[in-house]
Amino acid sequence: MVVIMLHYLSESIAAFLFDNDSDYPLEVYTYGIELMISSLIGMILIVTLGLITNRLFEAIVYIVTLFAVRSFSGGYHANSYLKCNIIYVIAFSAVVLLNNYILENLNFAEYFIYGFILLSFLTVLFLFSPVENKNKKIDDKDRKKFKIISIIMVLIFSVIAIFTDTVIGKNELLIVFPVFCVIEISMLFDILIKKGGTKHENSKGND
């Protein structure tokens, strides 16, 4: 029901803003508007959860980091907007819990953990990014560009987070490292699903 209403709303907005003489068919604009509305709903959910749990700043950092890096690295996409937003909220909760645990229980050892997460994520980015989505094909030229941009963005976020912690004494930005972990899992999960699907199709073809 929610999906139908979202599609109808997106279709109405697309029909109002564009016509048949536009550069792309209305279905393309409808899909884009659906994504925008779904993403906006996800952001509102995270901000609301951040307000309720007194983690608003961390919620904003989570949204910015996730969207900025995943736009170029790619990753798993659920097959419905509802599932996507549920995963989005669960991932935020996991990120906050993991970051709190590291900061509260490991003292200075957290830097080794964050360093390991960063090294692991950079390795995955170098080997696999960007992970292609079926609705967003990437040519070889853009693939190389997206890989470089995603790695640079991760390094910039990391430097800023470590600087604000060690120099300014504010550790809230260190949450970017657990966010990297979530993106890495998302990328690897998507790759495994695609490999599993390919093997299944090959086995059916051999039958």
ABEGO torsion letter per residue (X at the ends): XAAAAAAAAAAAAAAAABBAABABBAAAAAAAAAAAAAAAAAAAAAAAAAAAAGAAAAAAAAAAAAAAAAAAAEEBBBABAAAAAAAAAAAAAAAAAAAAAAAAAAEAAAAAAAAAAAAAAAAAAAAAOBBBBAABBBBAAAAAAAAAAAAAAAAAAAAAAAAAAAAAGBAAAAAAAAAAAAAAAAAAAAAAAAAAAAAAAAAAAAX
